[in-house]
């Protein structure tokens, strides 16, 4: 059974009074443990698709399932809880909480889940160790390089063992070498721990890391 | 606890803004404490002025005397009553008076006055009348033809100490009675009505003038403190026949004082509302700015699983922390300033004429009333909590997509 099923999903909205269809009857299936890239030009609907799967938005029509749960039918409270427990996010701008140290940023999701302080510190340090940023754990985000910040962001996204990790242009702000290192690292994590990755990119090099590529154009899937 | 830590860290993000907010709360609360202290000090002095100037804490008359000032309406069995009152708990002193309306005049001027016969020895234990003699001397028990006049009355009559005046009134038997008196002293109490409308002679002289034959119109009681009044009244009512006597408290004798106090309180409350509004707007501005600056951050927090309630709690807590430190500073500052002026006083010498109508002193000693401080804190706390509702709601309902992608 696939981990994610997107069934005939359409997302439309109004932009400056004009109707825009960001996704038009899109259907996809993502198997558990997949390393999947969503690609397409700017405005093709990559981010919209990721936002819908990530429970940050609701489709205008169609259904989205994560395992047996129809997430497109959940209320705001359930969606928040769903995101907290089952999904990890990696953003283009890393978006770490600037007042927290690196380790506190990683711990934050565990705190939201109610994990005891000692345990969450242990788990967060463990992940930082694995990602090679343990030595930077007590630095603030502004004391870290872009690559280091993105590694901390990845650590935050996976520390609670989510079923799915979503990344939106996660290497766009990194130089080529650091971007490739990060992708190799995520791929390794995918292979070793079976975490499902779904990431949006328009960089052909980054697409190369994917097991499968979903190509979007004007809100439709190109076969 | 991580949320509390985040709140503390966020406060430190923009130290200048946080300090300004803390100072706004501190100055606001300090001002509230001081203003309320000023109001409390003023009204308390007004009350004490009335009590010590003329009324004592309580008075006993024959039924309906104070309303009509009928001279035949003397206090029944006043000697035994005075003896009983003198032995009561918390009673410092008791004195007796005779009172009537009279005409006082010289060959050129005359005025209608309230003539009060006092026992000079006992009167000074009950009121501060002695302290208000600005020229001449206070009455002595054997001053059969000495009189004290208020300074304004003396000005109107164009007389001074040593001058002779004539006092005329109706005696008990209905005949016209009159004596000539030497002005022994001039009083300046600061109370317009007393300084313009009152004259004092000895009780013996008043009894002789009115033909009272040892009777009196008024028994005045001074207690240790105002707080003892309710218990004293309860005790007196247990033995005093209120069909025969009237028992009046100081504020029933001079009701204007409490009216002035209520008016002053209303003004202070109006000022408080204005001060609260200014503080409130200041805090709301700061919190809103801080929320708008962090829209993206709230979007990310909500995206990764923070609930709107947790974000709202964060904003509430940040506001509370600023408020807490502001309040601590405000309480310290408010107490310090109010305490200082409670000792040295604030003088308004140029307002003496205006103040004299309301028994106010020209020097106000501010006074901290803990209940009012607590009220100020509660009001400010409720206000700022209410004010932080909107920014908190705004932060809690950040739309992650808009916040993250559009900033």
Boltz contact constraints between the chains, C-beta under 6 A:
constraints:
  - contact:
      token1: [A, 51]
      token2: [B, 401]
      max_distance: 6.0
  - contact:
      token1: [A, 56]
      token2: [B, 303]
      max_distance: 6.0
  - contact:
      token1: [A, 56]
      token2: [B, 400]
      max_distance: 6.0
  - contact:
      token1: [A, 56]
      token2: [B, 401]
      max_distance: 6.0
  - contact:
      token1: [A, 57]
      token2: [B, 401]
      max_distance: 6.0
  - contact:
      token1: [A, 80]
      token2: [B, 307]
      max_distance: 6.0
  - contact:
      token1: [A, 83]
      token2: [B, 305]
      max_distance: 6.0
  - contact:
      token1: [A, 84]
      token2: [B, 305]
      max_distance: 6.0
  - contact:
      token1: [A, 89]
      token2: [B, 303]
      max_distance: 6.0
  - contact:
      token1: [A, 89]
      token2: [B, 304]
      max_distance: 6.0
  - contact:
      token1: [A, 95]
      token2: [B, 300]
      max_distance: 6.0
  - contact:
      token1: [A, 99]
      token2: [B, 9]
      max_distance: 6.0
  - contact:
      token1: [A, 99]
      token2: [B, 10]
      max_distance: 6.0
  - contact:
      token1: [A, 109]
      token2: [B, 304]
      max_distance: 6.0
  - contact:
      token1: [A, 111]
      token2: [B, 2]
      max_distance: 6.0
  - contact:
      token1: [A, 112]
      token2: [B, 305]
      max_distance: 6.0
